[in-house]
Amino acid sequence: MNNTILFDTFDTFMEVVDEGMPVTLEIDKAQLPVVFKNFNYPINSWPVVITNELSNELEQLSVQLPKLLQKIPSLYFGDDIKKIANYYFQGDEMLAQFSLLCANKLVPVSCRLDLVLTDDGYQVLEVNMGSSIGGMEFENFEPFIRSLHPPLDRSTNDGFWSRPTQSIYIKFVVDQVLENVSRDLKTLNVCLIGENEDERYKDEVTDFHNTILQKELEQRGMQGEVYFAHLRDLKFVNNQLYLNDTVIHSVLILNFALNGISPDVFRAFILDKVYFPDHLGTHFLRDKRNLALLRELAHQGKFSSLENQFILKSIPWTHTMAQKQVTYQGSSYDLVTLLKDRRSEFVIKVADGLQGMNVFVGKFLTAEEWEQAIVLALGDKPFIVQEFCNSKDLLAPDNSKSWTPHKLVWGSFGFGDHYGGCWVRMSRVGVDKGVINSAT
């Protein structure tokens, strides 16, 4: 059956299925890294097995879309500081100047796209950038899932494989340090930045990242270490970024709440002394309004013909809530009137939100709830409105082991020119409320 999470490999798996296999993984958390100690959501014991065609589509999206986003300051704003300040930074021209300095370096970024698979292919719902993109931890469940399914036994069949997301990411970070800081480094140190609440797990989190880094560095004949600190601990002295007496070559932020950047880290990044994926340019390029700007630029033919088609095919109809008049399905409308008259066709989202917060799906709300969402979206914070993308229903086992329809959200990783694989969140049809997010 092609309408399952196994796609065209369903029969291969079902021929040898163990009837006693649990639907969700039953794992002693002591066997898992610290990043899962407070994770309370069920992990399906079945893999999602996609075709090469779908994998190639995810790869193109994950690699190409961030590069197109990096062209927005120039193509849409003409690198005009005042326009960028008014659009993203409440008129703060100094912050806009600093952000543009960062963005114009065009340093490759790490990202995770959130997508749904529709009858027309994958549709991009949002773009997450920087260090705290989330989901890479789920690679740790891969060996447990493999152990339950004979077709996934590496010793007997090489037909099923998955991308080692964590290794691809660390290799990317090391490559960026060597490219942007120095190709002659023999020692490479990474600093993880956390908040006070992260202190409890700092040793385990550091060890988790250090294990991955050491494996990569050993293959290159290099040395290095992962450290845990706060931004205030990093000092730019004698043209180097230091943590106490240790030179730091890359700074990775663990917590989404840390949106700031210290003057020391900023100077180190601008002077090519560190690779810092959470720089100020990243912060405004992940703004969801950029999806609307990309579509507008594509309609204007600002990219190549193939890129214009790519954007309009993969990003759903999206506008900012600040617009008064919009064109929808070939006709012109007052935006607010359109939203009230056809609420089941739209989703309202805050432009710079995380973890599914302030996302309102019209088809799951009453008219009164939708009216309140519109009022909120017309307030001080910037919001966008997107056409609702109906995810294809794919059959997956539910808690009773019945293969029932589920809705899926795909989290697809891009690290510069490298595709880092994908993880999937899913919810049984009839249970979800339009937002499939482990935080909600």
Disulfide bonds with the S-S distance in Angstrom:
none
